[in-house]
Structure formats: C-alpha cells, structure tokens
Amino acid sequence: MIPKTITNWTGEKGVIFGAPLTEEGIAQIYQLIEYLNKNLQMEGLFRVPGHSLRQAALREMLNAGAEIDLETGDFHPNDAATLLKAYLGELPEPLLTHRHYHVHLKIGELTRFDDKGDKTNVPDKERQIEAFQLLFMLLPPANRSLLKLLLDLLYNTACNQHINKMSAINLATMFAPHVIWPKNVMASDLQGNIEKLNNGIAFLIRHSQKLFKAPVYIKEYARLYFTGSKSLQSNDDLTLWLRTKDGTMVATNAASPSPSMTTITDEICSMATKSSETHSYTESALKELYQHVNKMPESAKKKKLIRQFEKQPALTPSADKQVPFIRRHWRSRSLGGIIKRKVLEKENSTSQSHSASS
C-alpha cells in the first residue's frame, strides 16, 4: 500500500512532530489514540516507556503520513503511549495554550460560600465545570478537537485503573508537563503551581464528559439571538438543567423556563420593541421635518438644509428602502459581549445574594 502523505506548515511533506497543530496532524495522531483505546488494560500505560527503536520507526511512519496497521504486533501499546506524549510535548505551544495558563490556575481556586457568604475551602465543582465549558469554547478548533480526543482517552484509561493502575491523578502527573506547562520553563520555575496544575488536569480527566457542552443558558441565549424567537424548536431543548441556590442541578421543562431565562427572553423582546418604537417615531419626525424644509421659500438656508439631508440618506424619506434600524442594532451587538455581560451579571447577583443572606 502506498502511504498517504500530509503537508506541514513549512510546505514539506510529512513531519508532524514539532509542527504547529493542524487537523492533518490530528488525523495521524488519532491512529495512536484509537490503538490505545483498545489496550486500556495494559498495566502502567503512559508510565512505562516503550522501546526506543520501535518508537523511532513508528515516529518516522507518522511523519511520512502513512496509514499504519498497529494491530499486526509490530508495535507495543507503550510505544504508542510514549509517542503520544512526545507529540504533545513537541508542539510549539501547549495544547491548552499559553493564553489560558493563568485562567486554569484561577478556575482551580473557585470554592463554595458558606451560609454567611464567606468563602470556604470546599471546591465548587459545578462552577469549575461551567468555567471550563466557557474556556474550552474559546480554544482554537484544532486544539479543542485534539483535547477532546485526549481527555476521552485518559478518562477511559482511568476507568480501568483497577487493572492498569493508572488513576486520574497519575495520568495528570504524566500529561500536565506536555499539555499545560509553559514552554521553555523548568519545574523549579513553576514553584508551587505544579500541584495545582496536576490537580487541574486530573479534574479535566474526571469530568471530561461534561466539559465540551456549552452551559444551558448560553445555548438558549445563542438560539434566541440568532432566531429572535421565544419558541423552542428542537427536542434537545425540551429539558433544561438548572442550578438551584444550594448548587445542585435539577431538570425543568422548557415550557416553563426559569426566571433567569425568562428575564433574558423578556430583555431581548423588550430591546426589539423599544428599538422598533424609537425607529418609528424618529422616522415620522424626520419625514415631517423634511416636508417642512421643502415648503420653505427658496434661500441659501433651505439649500444648505437640503444638502445636509442628502449627505445623510438615513435622514431622508428614502430610508424606507434600507435595512430596518432594529436589525442593524440587533446584529451590532456582539454575541460574545452579551454573553460576557450576562455572566458578569450572574456573578454579581450571586455575590449580592450571599451578602443579603449574611
């Protein structure tokens, strides 16, 4: 069989190790991931190194873009596991990106509040999951794709820890240096953050099945933003998972949305109604003004006013043919900005509720 080839960022064929992350590179590395998912019961997987000569041969085949049959017995699962870590470690930028490094540390510090509104040392897992859901939505598509494949693999590995002896924290210790440590730093440079980083990656592994879903309020708000409709249009939206004051998640029928979702929906409709009313009133007033100017006696002042109307097409009656003002206002509002404002409002309301209870 003639091996297929890929083209890396330099234009040369092959060479995925050390090159920036691409979908083509992920397609090659997926061969390792798929093979490892079939050998999860191997004791010490990702901890025991493979054979150096077999790894070199496998590395060369992956760089050449070859389709590899790993089931022939020529390679060992430890070879594939070691190469997977090597690939991640040789990426020019960590899989979780330099930009998000400090965010991961901050998310790990999210804790619950007591009845008096004071912070405790108990991690707030629901808030952490929600924060990671939002953070992963900001990852580049290729990083997000590979991260999901990797976390699924590590989650499945940890589920077999009674056989392979590799728990989530053991796996995190193996992978944190390759996926989140900033490049060109030594362990001594990270000081007290190593334990935080290891615990953070272990958290991602344990909760990986929830992290690649957008929070419910984001999905609903995005749907309302793009459709401008209150009605739910798919069976997936029939049940919404909402968080109660004590932090637990409960299911509610979407036919009777929560107060927070009702507030968001009402705000959207109110914005549209107010914009429409304002536009209608302004348009009527401008038409009346334009007609009044036309009835004025010929003079330099009249000509000047007419020229001002002509310079601003939206001020003339012909503006009826243009896109309605409500649509320009609606689309001019960034969805990301609206979501960010809603998240901040949610955090402020939570802090105020804690203060009120205190």
Backbone hydrogen bonds, N-H to C=O, Kabsch-Sander energy under -0.5 kcal/mol:
donor,donor_aa,acceptor,acceptor_aa,energy
8,N,12,E,-2.5
11,G,8,N,-1.7
14,G,6,I,-3.4
15,V,63,N,-0.6
19,A,16,I,-1.2
26,I,22,T,-2.1
27,A,23,E,-2.0
28,Q,24,E,-1.4
29,I,25,G,-2.4
30,Y,26,I,-2.2
31,Q,28,Q,-1.2
32,L,28,Q,-0.5
32,L,29,I,-1.0
33,I,29,I,-1.8
34,E,30,Y,-3.0
35,Y,31,Q,-1.7
36,L,32,L,-2.6
37,N,33,I,-2.1
38,K,34,E,-0.5
38,K,35,Y,-1.0
39,N,36,L,-1.7
42,M,39,N,-1.3
44,G,164,N,-2.7
45,L,42,M,-1.5
47,R,44,G,-2.3
48,V,44,G,-2.9
50,G,78,N,-0.6
55,Q,51,H,-2.5
56,A,52,S,-2.1
57,A,53,L,-1.9
58,L,54,R,-2.6
59,R,55,Q,-2.8
60,E,56,A,-2.0
61,M,57,A,-1.9
62,L,58,L,-2.2
63,N,59,R,-2.4
64,A,60,E,-1.5
65,G,62,L,-1.4
66,A,61,M,-2.3
68,I,66,A,-0.7
70,L,68,I,-1.0
72,T,69,D,-1.0
73,G,70,L,-0.6
79,D,76,H,-1.2
80,A,76,H,-1.5
81,A,77,P,-2.6
82,T,78,N,-2.2
83,L,79,D,-2.1
84,L,80,A,-2.1
85,K,81,A,-1.8
86,A,82,T,-2.0
87,Y,83,L,-2.7
88,L,84,L,-2.1
89,G,85,K,-2.4
90,E,86,A,-1.6
91,L,88,L,-0.9
95,L,178,H,-0.5
96,L,179,V,-2.4
97,T,94,P,-2.0
101,Y,98,H,-1.4
104,H,100,H,-2.1
105,L,101,Y,-1.3
106,K,102,H,-2.0
107,I,103,V,-2.6
108,G,104,H,-1.6
109,E,106,K,-1.4
110,L,107,I,-1.7
112,R,122,V,-2.9
114,D,118,D,-2.9
117,G,114,D,-1.8
120,T,112,R,-2.8
124,D,110,L,-1.9
125,K,123,P,-1.2
128,Q,124,D,-2.2
129,I,125,K,-2.7
130,E,126,E,-2.2
131,A,127,R,-2.3
132,F,128,Q,-2.4
133,Q,129,I,-2.4
134,L,130,E,-2.0
135,L,131,A,-2.5
136,F,132,F,-2.9
137,M,133,Q,-1.0
138,L,135,L,-1.4
139,L,136,F,-0.9
144,R,140,P,-2.5
145,S,141,P,-2.4
146,L,142,A,-2.3
147,L,143,N,-2.5
148,K,144,R,-2.0
149,L,145,S,-1.9
150,L,146,L,-2.8
151,L,147,L,-2.9
152,D,148,K,-2.2
153,L,149,L,-1.8
154,L,150,L,-2.6
155,Y,151,L,-2.5
156,N,152,D,-2.3
157,T,153,L,-2.1
158,A,154,L,-2.5
159,C,155,Y,-1.7
160,N,156,N,-0.6
160,N,157,T,-1.3
161,Q,158,A,-1.7
163,I,160,N,-2.1
164,N,160,N,-2.7
165,K,161,Q,-1.6
167,S,165,K,-0.6
171,L,167,S,-2.5
172,A,168,A,-2.5
173,T,169,I,-2.1
174,M,170,N,-1.3
175,F,171,L,-2.1
176,A,172,A,-2.9
178,H,175,F,-1.2
179,V,175,F,-1.6
180,I,176,A,-2.1
181,W,176,A,-1.6
185,V,182,P,-0.7
189,D,186,M,-1.0
190,L,186,M,-0.9
190,L,187,A,-0.7
191,Q,187,A,-0.6
191,Q,188,S,-0.6
193,N,190,L,-2.4
194,I,191,Q,-0.9
196,K,192,G,-0.6
197,L,193,N,-2.8
198,N,194,I,-2.6
199,N,195,E,-2.6
200,G,196,K,-2.2
201,I,197,L,-2.4
202,A,198,N,-2.2
203,F,199,N,-2.0
204,L,200,G,-1.9
205,I,201,I,-2.1
206,R,202,A,-2.5
207,H,203,F,-2.1
208,S,205,I,-1.0
210,K,207,H,-2.0
211,L,207,H,-0.8
213,K,210,K,-0.9
218,I,215,P,-0.7
219,K,215,P,-2.1
220,E,216,V,-2.6
221,Y,217,Y,-2.1
222,A,218,I,-2.7
223,R,219,K,-2.1
224,L,220,E,-2.3
225,Y,221,Y,-2.3
226,F,222,A,-2.2
227,T,223,R,-2.1
228,G,224,L,-2.3
237,D,234,S,-1.3
238,L,235,N,-1.5
240,L,252,T,-2.5
242,L,240,L,-0.6
242,L,250,V,-3.1
244,T,248,T,-2.8
247,G,244,T,-1.6
250,V,242,L,-3.0
252,T,240,L,-2.3
254,A,238,L,-2.6
256,S,253,N,-1.6
262,T,258,S,-2.7
263,T,259,P,-2.5
264,I,260,S,-2.0
265,T,261,M,-2.7
266,D,262,T,-3.0
267,E,263,T,-2.3
268,I,264,I,-2.1
269,C,265,T,-2.4
270,S,266,D,-2.8
271,M,267,E,-2.7
272,A,268,I,-2.3
273,T,269,C,-2.5
274,K,270,S,-2.9
275,S,271,M,-2.3
276,S,272,A,-2.1
277,E,273,T,-2.6
278,T,274,K,-2.7
279,H,275,S,-2.5
280,S,276,S,-2.3
281,Y,277,E,-2.4
282,T,278,T,-2.7
283,E,279,H,-2.5
284,S,280,S,-2.0
285,A,281,Y,-2.3
286,L,282,T,-2.5
287,K,283,E,-2.1
288,E,284,S,-2.0
289,L,285,A,-2.2
290,Y,286,L,-2.6
291,Q,287,K,-2.4
292,H,288,E,-2.0
293,V,289,L,-2.3
294,N,290,Y,-2.0
295,K,291,Q,-1.3
296,M,293,V,-1.2
303,K,299,S,-2.1
304,K,300,A,-2.2
305,L,301,K,-2.2
306,I,302,K,-2.6
307,R,303,K,-2.4
308,Q,304,K,-1.8
309,F,305,L,-1.9
310,E,306,I,-2.2
311,K,307,R,-1.9
312,Q,308,Q,-1.0
315,L,312,Q,-2.6
316,T,313,P,-1.5
319,A,316,T,-2.0
320,D,317,P,-1.5
321,K,318,S,-1.9
322,Q,319,A,-1.6
327,R,324,P,-0.8
328,R,324,P,-1.4
329,H,325,F,-2.7
330,W,326,I,-2.4
331,R,327,R,-2.6
332,S,328,R,-1.6
333,R,329,H,-0.7
333,R,330,W,-0.7
334,S,332,S,-0.7
338,I,334,S,-2.4
339,I,335,L,-2.7
340,K,336,G,-2.5
341,R,337,G,-2.3
342,K,338,I,-2.4
343,V,339,I,-2.5
344,L,340,K,-2.3
345,E,341,R,-2.5
346,K,342,K,-2.4
347,E,343,V,-2.4
348,N,344,L,-2.5
349,S,345,E,-2.6
350,T,346,K,-1.9
351,S,347,E,-2.2
352,Q,348,N,-2.5
353,S,349,S,-2.2
354,H,350,T,-2.0
355,S,351,S,-2.1
356,A,352,Q,-2.8
357,S,353,S,-2.4
358,S,354,H,-1.9
